[in-house]
Amino acid sequence: MIKIGDFSKLSLVSVKTLRYYDEVGLLAPVETDRSSGYRYYSLDQLPRLHRILALKDLGFSLEQIARALENGISLEQLRGMLRLKQAEQQQRVQEEQERLVRVEARLRQIEMEASVSKYDVVIKKLDPVKVASVRRVVENPQAIGKMFDEIFTYLAKKGVRPVGPPYGIWHDLDYKERDLDTEVAVPVAQSFAPGDGIGPGELPAVPVAACVIHQGAYENFSQAYTALIGWINANGYRVAGPYREIYLRGPGPQPVPPDAYVTEIQAPVEKAL
């Protein structure tokens, strides 16, 4: 038998780690002195320890390793585990490469502007939202206010209570100054009969959306959009669906000054080819 200190030197595994492997049931000593609690190991345990270290080096958790060692592992099982781990690592590498692209784009932005932008873009996954909505072509962005008046009036008449901040959705992907394909939507929880051009619907889920927060008056949206579009282009994405604006704080029953408005702008995106 070999003392734990000597087994540690022989295997190049710390005493602390050997004790932990014993505690979690991965590698128990062949004998433990009852009076001193000192652990003793055997050379025959080196192959098992090496298998633990090899699987750990491949990225498997101690829990996965314990299950594999407890039940035994066939060639096919090992092959399956390795293929799964290969896919996980490839995904991780891709995510890190994308993060590196974002870091490089941010550095370029700082170098070009010589200042820190007040707009930070975040990637999100958007869940579907049940809404009441109305969609029409309007002359200019200001016409959206009248559409909101119509939808809130209709919902009040039907006894339908909004359950979240309203949305403005801009279906024209290319820039236009007039004749804008526009939709307004209000999250609701209950069903209702359509009327006056207003009906129940659902904002679809978005797997990947680039999102930015704008604080201030609506007439300054161009600054947020410029930052958002610049980020999308710099990070190898392209717009893949209508822009959404969520009016988190703005005109309403308890109005606030325009400089206190808070709006989230969301752009569905996909990787550019």
N, C-alpha and C positions, 0 to 999 in steps of 0.2 A: 504493500500500500504506500501511497505517496501523500505527504502532507499537502494541505491546500496551497501553502506558499510555494512549495517546489512544483506542484502541478501548474500553478500560475506562471512560473518562470518557464516551464517546459512548453506550455501551450501559448504563451504570450497573451493570456487573457487575465485581466486584473482579478484580484481576490474579491473585490466588491462585486464584479460581474458574475463570478462563479457563485457567490452567495445568493445573488439575485436569481440566477438560473435554478438554483436549488429551491428557492422560495416559490417560484412560479411553476415548478414541476418539470422543468426542461432537462435538467441534469443533476440528479441527486448523488451525493457522495456514496461510496460503497459502504462507508461506516462513519458514524458520528459518535465521538466520545461522550458518554452520558454525563460525566462529571464536569468536563471542561467545555463541551459543545464543539470541540475541534473537529473539523471535517477531514476525511481521508479519501483519496481517489485512487483509481487504477489506470494503468496504461491502456487497458482494454476500453476505456471510456473516451480515448482520444478520437477514434473515428466518429463517434456520435457528436462530440464537441465540434469537430471539423464540419460535419454536416450542418449543425446549427449555424456556425459562422458563415458557411458558404451560402445557405439560404437567406440569412440575414443580409449578406452583402448584395444579394440579388434584389433586395427590397421587400422581402416578405416580413410580415409582422411576427412577433414572438408567439402570438396566438395561433397564427396560421402554421408556424413551424411546429408548435406543440401538437396540433391536430394531425399534421402529416407524420410526425414521429410516433404518435400514439397508435394510429391506425395502420401504420406501414404505408409505403408509397410505391406504386407500380410505375413502370416506365411511362405508360400512357398518362397516368395522373400527373407525373412530374412534367411531362411535355405540355399538358393542358395548363398547369400552373404557370409554366414559363411563358407560354404564349399569351396568357392573360396579363402577366406582369409586363411582357414586352409591349402590349397595347397600352397599358397604363403609363409606362415610361415614355412611349412615343407621344402620347397625349400631353404628358407633363412637359416634354421638350418643346412641343408646339406652343403650349401656353407660355413657356418662358421666352421663346423666340418672339411671340407676339408682344409680350411685356417689354422686351428689349427694343422692339420697334417703337413702342409708345414712349419709352424713355428717350430714345434718340430724337423722336419728333418733338418732345417737350424741350430738349436741349436746343434744337434748331429754333424753336419758337422764342426761347429766351434770348438767344443770340441775335435774332432778327429784331425783336422788340425792345431789347435792353431793359425789360421789366417783367414782373410776374403778372400774368393775365388774371383778371378777377373771375374768369370762367374756367371751371374744372369740368371736364367731360368724363362721365362714368358710363360703363357698359352695363345694361340691365336686361333681364328677361322679363317681359311683360305678360301678365296673366290676362285671360279674356275678361271683359267687363260688360255686365248686363246694363243696357242704357235705354233711355228714351231719346230719340234723335230726329232731327230734320236736316235735309240736305237740299241745297239749291245753288244755282250760279248767282253770285252777287257782284255788284259793280266794283266794290272796293272792300278792304278789310274792316272798315268801320261799320259796315252793314251787319256784322256779326252780332252787334248789340241788340238790334231789333229781333233777330232770330232767337236770342236767349230770352227776351221778353215774351215772345210767343210761346216758347216751350215751357217756361215756368208758369205762365198763366194757364196753359192747358193742363199741366200736371196738377195745379192747385184745384182746378175745376173737377178733375177726375179723382181728387183725394189721394194722389200719389206723392209720396214724400221722397225727395232726393236723399241719397245716402253717401254722397261724396262730392268733391269739387267738380265743376263742369269742364268739358273738353271743347276745344276748337280743333277741327281736323281739316287740313288743307290737302285736297286730293290732286292738285296740280304739282307734279314733281319739278317741272321747269318754272323758272321765275316768270310771273305775270303781274302786271300792274292793275289790270281790269278783268272783269268777267271771270271771277275766281270760283272754282268748284269747291264749295265750302259746306261743311257739316258741323253742327253743334250737337253735343251729346251730354246728357246728365245721367249719372249712375242711379239706378233704381233697383229695388229688391222685389217689387211686386209687379204682376202683370196688369195690363190695362188695354182698353180698346183704342185702336188708332183713330186719328181724326185730325182735320186741319193740317194735313201734311206731316203730322207728328206720329211716330209709331215706335213700338218696342223693337229692340235690336241688340246687337252685341258687337263690341269692339273686339276684333280677333286678337288672339295671343300673338306676341312678337318674340321669336327666339332670341334675337340680338337687337338691342336698341341703344343708340348713343344718346345720352341725356345730359342736359345742362340746366342749371338754375339761373333764372334772370330775376334780379331784384330791382324794381323800379317801374317807371311808366311804360305803357305798351308801345309808345312811339319810339322807344329806344331798343325795340326787339332786334333791330338790324345788327346791333353789336353782338348779341348772343348768337344769332344765326351765323354771322361771319366767323365767330370763334368755333361754333359747332361744325360748320362745313369745312373749315380749315383743318380741324382735327380729323374729320372723316377722311379727307383726301390724304393727309400726312400719314395716317396709320393704315393705309391700304384697304379702306372700305369704300363702299358706294351706297347711296341711298336706295332702299329697296321697298319703299312704301310711303304712304302719306305722312307728312309731319303732323304731330299732335302737340297741342298746347294745353297744359292742365293749369287752370287758374286757381292756384292754391289760396291766394288771398288777393282780393280785388273788390270791385264794386259789388254791392249787395245790401242786405238789410242793415248791416253794420258797416257802412262805408269807411274806408281809410284813405289817406292821401295817396296819390299815385306813386310817390317815391317809396311807399311801404308795400306796394304790390309785390307778390311773389308768384312766379310762373315757372313751371318746368316744361321745357321743350324737349320732345322725344322724336328721334328719327330712326325708323327701322333701317337696319343696315345689313349688308352682306359683304363678304370678302370680294374685292375687285379681281377679275381674272387677269 
